[in-house]
């Protein structure tokens, strides 16, 4: 451990600590008597006959646990779908799969839809919307889960952005792209939004189940044509479905942001300043091919500076190796990072398509590579970043964090 490594990892830890789901819920969801206030938005619980809590995504479980503490017996019923499960008092907890949908996800989504359909104008649905919800909340329109997985894999392997992928998902779904809100109408919907997408586009987060979609079937079809996916689908033209465009379905929907990546970046910057570094925020909506982003990050910091970014890169898969976009960012940076610098790329949810959250690239990594006679370029060609960093010992492992605000990046120079 060099001093630069120690400092950078401490800074990363501060960023992850700042996006704790439980703290965000306790800080921003306050109950006083019968009045629930969420980020300045008041809801008189006495004016509702029933209160439901429904959630999906990687922040759903921890949010539900905190809402049970806050709302207690005011919760009538609920379901949360996450990559983890736990025993809750008033809410059913279901474990699903990510990043690809499964029958478990579909069955849970079916139960969520049935619960939403039974509500009326006298009910409040507190809806937790968080990263990972696009795969977890899964009710394909005239498709099997296997078909949807096939299409999703093909989009990811082709290097499609999260925005493009979710446009297609919305138009192959019976619940995303504002269709949750249509099912809930005329109930009141309070959306608790945990953003995991660059730019905080609410229509992209979990494929926008509670917001009116601005994209169309034509947009989805263009994306599928761009990536040559129409032949992948086993059904003629994939039978894309238009999303609801009637404003009436969204009149009683209030979406409130509880968390985004700017909070993590601000915490990292504050810790770096405390440690004596000059700081700079490069971007909170960083995108691009992962290996190229790694090379970009390697050249950013000046002497004595830490540069921060957050966002979501893409990987065009050409090999058959294992690894996530953050590990590929670090691997891409390795050939460009100077001996007095480093690059860290880390998934804020702790899962980078592998048990690791990401990796670090610096002179210590290069020493390990030399000692082990490894070839970084060959690993990149195979998209084999996980095996590469497992050998060098330069993985970053956080465990599942229970948060998800996109990926976090640090580029530093001593």
Number of C-alpha atoms within 10 A of each C-alpha: 7 9 9 17 20 11 19 25 17 15 24 26 16 20 24 26 16 19 27 18 24 18 15 16 21 16 12 16 21 18 17 9 9 13 15 18 15 20 14 11 13 13 17 14 19 12 12 14 14 17 22 22 24 25 29 29 29 28 31 32 31 21 24 27 20 18 20 17 11 18 16 12 12 16 21 15 17 22 25 30 30 29 22 19 16 13 11 14 14 19 22 18 24 21 17 28 18 19 17 19 26 21 15 17 25 20 16 23 24 16 14 21 18 12 17 22 15 11 21 15 13 13 22 28 23 22 26 25 30 31 27 26 28 27 26 28 31 28 26 21 19 15 17 16 20 14 18 24 16 17 22 22 14 19 22 17 16 18 19 22 17 19 16 18 23 24 26 26 25 32 27 26 25 24 27 33 34 24 24 23 28 26 20 26 21 20 24 24 23 21 24 24 23 30 25 28 28 25 17 22 13 23 23 27 28 29 33 26 28 31 27 22 22 13 17 19 18 12 15 23 18 15 19 25 12 12 14 13 20 18 13 13 16 13 12 9 12 21 14 21 17 19 23 21 18 10 11 13 22 21 14 18 21 16 19 18 16 20 25 23 29 21 15 27 27 16 20 29 25 15 19 23 15 11 13 12 20 17 19 15 15 17 17 24 18 19 17 15 19 26 25 19 20 30 20 16 28 29 18 20 23 15 12 15 20 29 26 26 23 31 22 24 27 24 23 16 16 12 13 10 17 16 23 26 26 34 36 31 34 33 32 28 29 25 16 19 26 16 12 13 25 30 33 29 32 31 32 28 24 23 22 24 18 14 17 25 26 34 27 30 30 25 17 17 19 18 12 16 19 12 10 11 9 15 11 19 13 12 21 20 14 16 26 21 28 25 15 24 27 13 13 18 14 20 25 22 17 18 12 18 19 22 30 29 28 25 28 26 28 28 29 31 23 16
